Amino acid sequence: MLDEDIIKEPVSFEEQHQVVRRNTGFYDLKWAKKFDPASGFSWNWAAFFLNTLWFAYRKMYKQFYIFCGLELIWFSLSFLVEIPLWSDVVFYLICSLVIGMCANGWYYKQVMNILSKAEELPEIRREAYFQTKGGTHIGVALGLTALAIAMFLGTGTCLSYVPTKANVKSIVSSSDEGITLEAYNDDSKWTYVEKRGRHYVVEFSGYDYAEKENVLITFNVYLDKQLYEWKDIYIDGKKLNQDDAYDYETWIEDNSSW
C-alpha cells in the first residue's frame, strides 16, 4: 500500500546490502525469518521509537510524508474539536506500533524496488544510484524533521485563532495558572460559557480537598490577543470580595512559577 511495484523474484542478501549499506546484519536476520519479507510483521525498535525520523533516516520519504500528514491532521483536529488527552496517547501509540511492526517489510519493498530500477541503468551508474537512493542520511533526517516541526508549529499558530470552544478554553487551561488550578483541585472542569462582545467567558470548577471547598472561577478570554483575565471567584457558591479574590489569584500565580 505504501510502496510501488514489488519484485517477486528472490534477491540475494548481497544484492540487498548494496542498498541497505548500514546495519545489514539486522535486516539479514529479520528478512531471513520470512518466506516473503515484504509481508507479515517483524519488530523494529528503532522505527517504533523514532517513527518518522527513522523513515527519513532510511530515505523512505513516501512513508515519512504519509505519517507526517496523518499526524498533522490529528494535530489540527485538536484545535477544532475537544480531544481528550488519552485519545492523543492512543493515536500516537497506534502509529508507533504500526510503524514498529511494519517497518522491516516496508523497507524490504523499498530495497527491492531500488534494485529493480537499478537493473535498467548502465552498470557504471548503479553504484551512484545505490548511494543516492539507499543507505542512510542523518542530515536529511534531521532537516526533514525540523521542517515537519516548523510546519506543525505554523499550523498550530494559525489554527489557534480559529474561534472554536476548544481554542477559547485552551488559552486558559493550558496556561501556567490553569495547570496550577487543575493541580490543586480535584474533578476539575473547564466550561465554555458564551461570547460577550469581543471576549469569551470560560468557567473553571473543581473541588479543593485540602480546604474542603468547592471552587468556581470565571475568566474573560480574548482570542484575538491570546490573553485572558480573571473575572469572578466563588468559594462554596459565595462570591469573594475584591481583596479576597486578589489574594486567591495572587496565590495561584505565585504557585504557577515553575
Summary of the structure (lengths in Angstrom):
residues: 258
radius of gyration: 26.5
end to end distance: 46.9
largest distance: 85.2
contacts: 710
relative contact order: 0.10
helix: 57%
strand: 16%
